[in-house]
Amino acid sequence: RLIVNLALHIAKRYLFANKSHNVINILAFISVCCITVAAAALVCALSVFNGFTDLAAQSFSAIDPQLQIVPANGKVFDPSDPKIEQVKKLESIQMISESLEENALLKFEDRQKPITLKGVSPEFIYLANMQSLMLVGQFALREGDVDNAVIGAGLAMTLGVGANFLSPVEIYVPKRNVKVNPTNPMAAFTTQEAFVSGLFALNQAKYDDQMLIISIDLARELLYYENEVSSLDIKIADGESVESVKKEIKAIIGDNYLVNDRFEQQADTYRMVNVEKWVTFLILCIIVVIAVFNVVGSLSMLILEKTDDIKILRNMGAGNRLITKIFMFEGWMITFVGSTVGLLLGIAVCLVQQYFGILKLGSSGAFVVDAYPVLVEVSDVILIFITINLVGLLAVLYPVNTLRKKLKLDL
């Protein structure tokens, strides 16, 4: 322990005290600055990806349920399954809405477009808080014997349709297990009409540009289903944990069904963002490696500069272990100081961006948010700190091992 304390004390003197050669001092400072910039860049880059992920989660949460039960195999299932009935009785669940989705073709006058057709039960308006998403009209899927539909704003613009138009939209759905007859292709489709009662906007192309919402009864009529659903959308009771309710449901329904939270419902989107995040992390780690090479250079020059000090220490009885530890601690401290300052700088920049939005995405109103969203996660900060210091540790070994071999030859 005495050797470690002495080596650490001398290393701090070498790093922070005035050096005899100004060039060595400048190189050490440059090494610290390079690592600082690399650490700050890592924090900022990962925090921006976290910000976009969090922004996507907030946007999707307006229409995606907290939990969703879907079949493990196939597209639809019968909600009258005894296990499902048992789930519906759970006190931790506030509301369940039935949903039936399928691809379809939507036509209005001379315009047509492939869409995602979503049939929902009456509870859906409360589960998704659709009234807050309506731009024009109202969320009304059936008025007496008249079938209505609610359409995404982007899809409505493409087709040239609006709320409360006198002409209905035409919905075409391919018949199941029916081959298309080239002489009469329309015979392979089931057709229904619905009047547009309102337009909604979620600021997500997946919904705004592709989705038409109708009643689940009309969807079943189009698809020739009796009471099947493609999913059960769940809103949990106030004060309940999503994870605990998910485990509770999973324990009841077994392996025949999947219970997905919001992140799992948008798995492709989040997977893409995470892949981009960690690819960026790896690219910036290469920059960290390049920055750490400055530590190798400055430490090698410091060893050359302190040749006389090494001789004096050996004459005073210092062993090779103490001498090598001095320069090993010197290299580690350069990396430690650079990474610590860089992390603090990166966190400070992210906090300024988070609260003041200095860096803008573009013209105001062109995007969902005006400034780059950022979110600093403690796990990312810890990972960056460990990565930089581990790379620094490995880099320092080369000049220190070279010194160790030289000291043995001089004996």
N, C-alpha and C positions, 0 to 999 in steps of 0.2 A: 504493500500500500504506500510506503514511503517513497519507493521508486516512482510509482504512478503520480503521486502528488508533486514530486520534484520535477518530473518530466513535464507535467501539465503546467507548472509554474513557469518553467523556462520557455515552453512553447508559447505561452501567452505573452511573455516578454518579447519574444521574437516577432510575434504578430502585431502587437499593439504599440511597442516601443519604437522610437526612431531608429532606423537602420542606417548602417554606414554608407550603403550605396542606394541612391534614390531610385535607380532602375528597379531594384528588387521590391522596394516599397510600392512603386507604381504597378508592377506585375501582380502583386498580391491584391492590390485594390481592384485591378481589372478583373482578376479571377472572382472576387466577391461580387462585383457588379454583374458579370456574366451569369453567375448562378442566380443572383437576385432577379434579373430580368426573366430568366427561364422559369423560375418558380412562380413569379407573378403571372407570366403568360399562361402557365398551366392552370392556375387558380381561375383566371378570367375565362379561359376557354371552356373548362368543365362547368363553370357556374352558368355560362350562357346556355349550354346544352341543358343543364338542369332547369333553367328558367323557361326554355321552350317546352320541355317536358311537363313542367308544372302548368304552363299556360294551356297546353293541350288537354291536360286533365281537367282543368277548370271549364274549358269549352265543352268537352264531351259530357261533363257531368250534368249539363242542362237537360239532356235527353236520354243518356245512357243510365240504366238502373243501377242502384248500388250493388245488387247481386242479380245474376241471371242464371236460370236453370235451362240447360240445353241437353239434347240427347247425345250420348257418347258416340252412337252410331246412327247414321241416317239423318234426315232433315226434320222430321216431325215426330211427335209422341202424343200419347193420350193423357191429358191432365187428370183423368179420373182414376189413374193408378193409385192403389191404396197408400203407397209410400208418399206420393205427392199430396194426397188428402191429409196425411199425417203432418206433412210440412206446413200446410195451410193453417193448421190449428196451433202452431207455435206462437207463444205470446211475444216473442222477440221480433215478429214480423207484423208490420203495420198494414201493409197492402200488397196484393199480388195482381198484376195485370197480365192478361194473355196476349200473345203476339204471334202473328203468322206472316212470315216474309217470303217473297219469291221475286224473281226477275220477271219483268213484263214489258210491254210496249205501250206507250201512251201517245195518243193521237188527238190533235185539236185542229179542226179544219184541214188545211193542207200540210201541217207540220206534224212530225212524229219523232219520238226519241225513246231509246231503251231506258228503263228506270228500275229502281228498287221499290217494289210494292210492299207496303207495311200495313197489315190489318191489325187493329188493336181493339181491346175491349173498352168499355166506358171508363174504367178506372185509370186509363192511361193519361187522361188530361190532368189528373191530380198527381200522378206519379212523376211525370215529366214537367209539370208546371207549364203546360203549353201556352196558357194565356199570356205569359210574360214573353213568349217567343213570337207571338203573332205580330206581323207588320200591318196587314190589312185584313178586314173581315173578322170572323170568329171561328173558334174550333168547334164545329158542329158536323158530325159524321152521318147523322140520319135525322131527318125531320119528317115525321109521319112515315109515309111510304116512299119518300124521296131519298135516294142515296147521295150523300155529299162526300167531298174529299178536301183535304188540306194539303197544299202543294208547297214545295220549297221555292223560295223566291227566285233562285237562279233557273230552276226548271220552268217556272212560270214565264220568265222573260224569254227563254229559248222557244217556247211554244206560242208565246203571244197571248197568254190567257191571264185573266185576272179574277178577283173575287166577285162573286155574284153575277157573273156573265150569264146571259140567257141561254147560251149554248153549252151543253155539257162536254166534258172530255170523254174520250173513248179508251177503255182499258182492254188490251189484248193479252191473254195469258195462254201459253201453249198447253194443250191438253196432255195430261199424263198418259204415257204408254200408247201414244197415237203417232203413227208415222205420217210425215207430211206428203200429201198427194200433190205432185207438181202441177197437175191440171186444175186443182182447186185447193191452193194452199191455205185459204182462209178457213177451210173446214177443220184444220188442225188447231184452231184457236177458239178459246171461249171469250166472248165479248160482253162487256157491261158498260153502262154509262154512269157518270157521276158528275154532279154540279160542284164547282169549286166554291167553297164557302169561306176560305181564307188562305193567306200566304204566311209562311213562317220563315225565319232566318236564324241560323245558328252560327253563321260565319265559318262554316266548314263545308267544303265542296261535296264531301261524301253525302251530306244531308241536303244542303240547299240546292244542289244541281242535279240530284238523282232521285230524291225520295218523294213518293206520294203516299199519304196516310189515308186509309179508309177504315170503315168498320170491319171488325173481324168476321161478322156475318157475311158481308159482301165478299171478303177475301175467300172464305170457305166455299161460297157459291161459285166463285170463279175457278177455284182449284179442285172442286169436287171432294171436299173433306166434310166430315160430319162434325166432329168436335176436336180434331187434332190442332196442335199448336207447334210452332217452331221454337218457342221459348216462353218461359214464365219470368216476368220482370218483377223484381222484389224491392220494396221499400221497407227498410228495417225500422223498428220502433225507436223513438227518441231515447238517447242514452245508451243504446246498444252498440257494441263494437262490431264492425263489419267482419273482421277476422273470426271472432268467436261465433257469430251467427253462421258464417260460412262453414265452419267446422261442424256446427250443430246440424246443419242441413245435410252436409256430406255424410255424416254418420247415419242418417236416416235413409237416404236414397241410394247409397252404395255406388257401385261402379257403372251402373247403367246410364247414369246422368253425370253431367259436369256442372259444377257451380263456379261461375266466373265473376270476379269482381271487375271494376271498371278498367283496370289496367289489362286484365286478361281479355276483356271484350275488344280492346283495341291493340291486341298483341303485335300485329304487323307494324303498326305505327310506332309503338314504343320500342320494338326490336330494332327498327331502322334508326331511330334516334340514338339508341344505346350503341349500336354498331358505329355510327358516325362519331359518337362521343369518344369511344375507346380507341378508334383509329386515330383521331386527333391527338389523344393522349400519347399513343405510341410515337407519332411523328414528333411531338414536342419533346418526348423523352430522348430522341436522337439528338435534338438540339441541346438537351441537358448534358448528354455524353460529350458533345463537342465543347460545351462550356467547361466541363470538368477537366478537359485536357489542359486548360490554362492552369489548373491547380498543379498538374504534373510538372508543367514547365516552370512555374514559379517556385515550387518546392525543390526541384532539381537545382535551380540557380541559387536558392537559399542554402542548400547543402554545400555547394561550391564556395559560397561566400563565407560560411561558418567553419571552414576547414581549420582555421587557427583555433576557434573555440572548441572544436571537437578534440584537438590535440591537448588543449589545456584541461578539458574535462577528463580525458583519459589519464593525464599525468596526476590529476587529483584523486584518481581511483575509481572514476566512473566506468562501469562496464558497458559492453556493447549493447546490452538490453536497454539500459537507460538512454543511451544516445539515440538508438533507433526509435524509441518511444517518443522522444522529444519531437522528432520530425514527423512521426506518424500523427501525433496530436496536433501539430502545426497544420498538416493537410486537412485533418478532420475539422478543425476549427474554422478554416476558410470555408469549407462546404457548409458547416453548421450555421455560421453567421450569414452566409449568402442565402441559404434556404429559409432561415427564419425571417430575415428582412424581406425577402421576396414574398413569402406567404403573407406577412403583415401588409405589405404594399398591395398585393393582389386582392386581399380581403377588403382593404380600404377603398380601392378602385371600384370593386363590385358593390360595396355599400353605397358609395356616391351614385353609381349608376342606378341602383335599385330605388333610391329615394328621390333622386333629382332627374334621372333620365337624360343624362348629358348626350350620350351617343344615340342618335335617332335612326330609325329604320328607313325612313323616306319622308315624303310629304305627309302632312297631318291628315289622318283619316284614310290613308291608302291601305293600311293594314289593321289587323285586330287591335294591336297596340302600337303606339307611336315610337317608343324607344325599345332597345334591346332588353328583353327580360333576363334577369339574373337571379340565381338562387345558390348561395354558398352552402354546401353540405359538409359537415364535420368529417365524414368518412373520406371525402375527396381530399380535404386538407391533410389528413393523417397519411393517406396513401402517397400524396405528393412529397410530403416530408420524408417518409421512409424511403421512397424511391430515390430521391436526390442524394440522401445521405448514404444509402447503400452503394450507389454508383460512385460517390466520392470515396467511400471506404475502399472499394476495389481499385480505384484509380491510384490512390496513395500507395498501395502495396508495391507498385513497380519501382518508384524511386527509393523507397525505404528498403526493399530487398536488395537493390543495387548497392546502397550504403552498407547494408549488413555484410554483403560479400566482400566489399572493399575493406571493412574493418577487420574481418577475419584474415585477409591477406596481409594486413599491416602488422598482425601480431608477431 
